[in-house]
Amino acid sequence: MSISDYYYDQINDPDNLTKLENQEPPTRFYTVWVGGTEVNDDYVHYEEALMLYDKYKEKGHTDVIIKEMET
């Protein structure tokens, strides 16, 4: 299983989404990589990273990775 597949599986788990929604304020930030290029200018919250992930997967990219950044 690739890292991107792992993250994709995580977003489909209702328990994980509930934990993320209850996190106030968000303490984790993420970045999204596509083909070795970071596609966001600033670190984003998990929900936005997932939207970017889905956007690029829908366009046919197979090398989309969400990476958690240290804060």
ABEGO torsion letter per residue (X at the ends): XBAAAAAAAAAABAAAAAAAAABOBBABBBBBBBGGBBABABBBBAAAAAAAAAAAAAAGBABBBBBBBBX
